[in-house]
């Protein structure tokens, strides 16, 4: 999905085929008609490789409410302005959405479509836009995209630019957080609300006034999921919408450091097992579900319960590390390939540290040697190197296991460096908890401290 700046007026004026005066935040023509104007600015478009998951209108049918048809052709040198044609379907009347107590204060509210489809001829100016006649449009209708409010566009753009890149090792054309979740958010209200809420949480670190609305929105989504879990049969509970919503909320847990992640992770893991029986999912979506669920299991379960942690790490770490190799051009970049090999080795060593500590299988001397070996593994991997944000959990485990002051300083400093890269709120909480862990290192296992006293999703 691409986010393009519009310069030909608001969606409502283009839908009614009149020239927009482009006044912000709402144009005068919409205000005159009593229409809620979606304003100027960013507009979402789907490129060809993303269209498979979107609804298609059959030939001869009118477009559904609040959709518009968009044909995007590639621009070539020497092409005329007529090379790109945009046609807008007539919108049918729609009543304003009714407020619901389940709807959060932050969410992708769609702009209302007016009951009046076109302006009268007396209201049209001589400079109004002329549209391509129906006869000259393409034979096959293009897939539709959903109009979203300016507020939702802000949150979706922030999610795309600042959060999605940090949830994968390398950001690339095909990032599922951008290419699967964002198009779904434009169609599914619950997913759209979840993305808006966690984007607001991330933004609230610099704009604290957003925090309260984000918390209200998060509570509303969690309440709905809880009701659905009580009312629906287990086999009917799975849907791509539910799974995506829980995944997005788990991403939010890494931003806020809240304590909901233990239950959300259990639900996510169970839903992912049900996804294999849903034949409507594409292979790309199914692969994204599998690799992201395993990533959260690897980093989440060991910090939620020692028992779950030992059970999770009883499998070989490679079982969970598909997310490290999902970058399609990895084998073509020797430097990135080498960096991934180092990061995988560091994660495996951290898994061994956790398992040995939780199962009482490591002495003081062995612990110091293991931490030193992990330090030597990553010492040449600068925190600013692309992809190193995948080592947050690894550095926390190494820091918690550290006994020598130089080891503690090295890994806690690495954690703080990664926070400047991601601005995910669990990292400062993790650094603070290390002081308590080190103070009680002689009397309590750190694996026991983090799972019983303050379980947080550190990744």
Secondary structure as the mmCIF struct_conf table of DSSP 4:
data_model
#
loop_
_struct_conf.conf_type_id
_struct_conf.id
_struct_conf.beg_label_comp_id
_struct_conf.beg_label_asym_id
_struct_conf.beg_label_seq_id
_struct_conf.end_label_comp_id
_struct_conf.end_label_asym_id
_struct_conf.end_label_seq_id
STRN STRN1 UNK A 2 UNK A 5
BEND BEND1 UNK A 8 UNK A 8
HELX_RH_AL_P HELX_RH_AL_P1 UNK A 11 UNK A 15
TURN_TY1_P TURN_TY1_P1 UNK A 16 UNK A 17
BEND BEND2 UNK A 24 UNK A 26
HELX_RH_AL_P HELX_RH_AL_P2 UNK A 28 UNK A 33
TURN_TY1_P TURN_TY1_P2 UNK A 34 UNK A 34
BEND BEND3 UNK A 40 UNK A 41
STRN STRN2 UNK A 42 UNK A 45
HELX_RH_3T_P HELX_RH_3T_P1 UNK A 48 UNK A 53
BEND BEND4 UNK A 54 UNK A 54
HELX_LH_PP_P HELX_LH_PP_P1 UNK A 57 UNK A 58
TURN_TY1_P TURN_TY1_P3 UNK A 59 UNK A 60
HELX_LH_PP_P HELX_LH_PP_P2 UNK A 61 UNK A 64
TURN_TY1_P TURN_TY1_P4 UNK A 65 UNK A 66
STRN STRN3 UNK A 67 UNK A 69
TURN_TY1_P TURN_TY1_P5 UNK A 77 UNK A 78
HELX_RH_3T_P HELX_RH_3T_P2 UNK A 81 UNK A 83
BEND BEND5 UNK A 84 UNK A 84
HELX_LH_PP_P HELX_LH_PP_P3 UNK A 89 UNK A 93
HELX_LH_PP_P HELX_LH_PP_P4 UNK A 95 UNK A 99
TURN_TY1_P TURN_TY1_P6 UNK A 101 UNK A 102
BEND BEND6 UNK A 103 UNK A 103
BEND BEND7 UNK A 105 UNK A 107
HELX_LH_PP_P HELX_LH_PP_P5 UNK A 109 UNK A 114
BEND BEND8 UNK A 115 UNK A 115
BEND BEND9 UNK A 118 UNK A 118
HELX_RH_3T_P HELX_RH_3T_P3 UNK A 121 UNK A 123
TURN_TY1_P TURN_TY1_P7 UNK A 126 UNK A 127
HELX_LH_PP_P HELX_LH_PP_P6 UNK A 128 UNK A 133
HELX_RH_3T_P HELX_RH_3T_P4 UNK A 134 UNK A 136
BEND BEND10 UNK A 137 UNK A 137
BEND BEND11 UNK A 139 UNK A 140
HELX_LH_PP_P HELX_LH_PP_P7 UNK A 141 UNK A 143
STRN STRN4 UNK A 144 UNK A 146
HELX_RH_AL_P HELX_RH_AL_P3 UNK A 150 UNK A 158
HELX_RH_PI_P HELX_RH_PI_P1 UNK A 159 UNK A 163
HELX_RH_3T_P HELX_RH_3T_P5 UNK A 164 UNK A 167
BEND BEND12 UNK A 168 UNK A 170
TURN_TY1_P TURN_TY1_P8 UNK A 173 UNK A 174
HELX_RH_AL_P HELX_RH_AL_P4 UNK A 176 UNK A 179
TURN_TY1_P TURN_TY1_P9 UNK A 180 UNK A 180
HELX_RH_AL_P HELX_RH_AL_P5 UNK A 181 UNK A 187
HELX_RH_AL_P HELX_RH_AL_P6 UNK A 189 UNK A 203
TURN_TY1_P TURN_TY1_P10 UNK A 204 UNK A 206
HELX_RH_3T_P HELX_RH_3T_P6 UNK A 208 UNK A 210
HELX_RH_AL_P HELX_RH_AL_P7 UNK A 211 UNK A 231
BEND BEND13 UNK A 232 UNK A 232
HELX_RH_AL_P HELX_RH_AL_P8 UNK A 234 UNK A 237
HELX_RH_AL_P HELX_RH_AL_P9 UNK A 240 UNK A 256
BEND BEND14 UNK A 259 UNK A 259
HELX_RH_AL_P HELX_RH_AL_P10 UNK A 261 UNK A 274
HELX_RH_3T_P HELX_RH_3T_P7 UNK A 275 UNK A 277
TURN_TY1_P TURN_TY1_P11 UNK A 279 UNK A 280
BEND BEND15 UNK A 281 UNK A 281
HELX_RH_AL_P HELX_RH_AL_P11 UNK A 283 UNK A 300
HELX_RH_3T_P HELX_RH_3T_P8 UNK A 301 UNK A 303
TURN_TY1_P TURN_TY1_P12 UNK A 304 UNK A 304
HELX_RH_AL_P HELX_RH_AL_P12 UNK A 306 UNK A 313
TURN_TY1_P TURN_TY1_P13 UNK A 314 UNK A 314
BEND BEND16 UNK A 315 UNK A 315
HELX_RH_3T_P HELX_RH_3T_P9 UNK A 317 UNK A 325
TURN_TY1_P TURN_TY1_P14 UNK A 328 UNK A 329
HELX_RH_3T_P HELX_RH_3T_P10 UNK A 330 UNK A 332
HELX_RH_AL_P HELX_RH_AL_P13 UNK A 334 UNK A 358
TURN_TY1_P TURN_TY1_P15 UNK A 359 UNK A 360
HELX_RH_AL_P HELX_RH_AL_P14 UNK A 364 UNK A 378
TURN_TY1_P TURN_TY1_P16 UNK A 379 UNK A 380
BEND BEND17 UNK A 381 UNK A 381
TURN_TY1_P TURN_TY1_P17 UNK A 383 UNK A 384
BEND BEND18 UNK A 385 UNK A 385
TURN_TY1_P TURN_TY1_P18 UNK A 386 UNK A 387
HELX_RH_3T_P HELX_RH_3T_P11 UNK A 388 UNK A 391
HELX_RH_AL_P HELX_RH_AL_P15 UNK A 392 UNK A 401
BEND BEND19 UNK A 404 UNK A 404
HELX_RH_AL_P HELX_RH_AL_P16 UNK A 405 UNK A 422
TURN_TY1_P TURN_TY1_P19 UNK A 425 UNK A 425
HELX_RH_AL_P HELX_RH_AL_P17 UNK A 426 UNK A 439
TURN_TY1_P TURN_TY1_P20 UNK A 440 UNK A 443
BEND BEND20 UNK A 444 UNK A 444
HELX_RH_AL_P HELX_RH_AL_P18 UNK A 446 UNK A 452
TURN_TY1_P TURN_TY1_P21 UNK A 453 UNK A 453
#
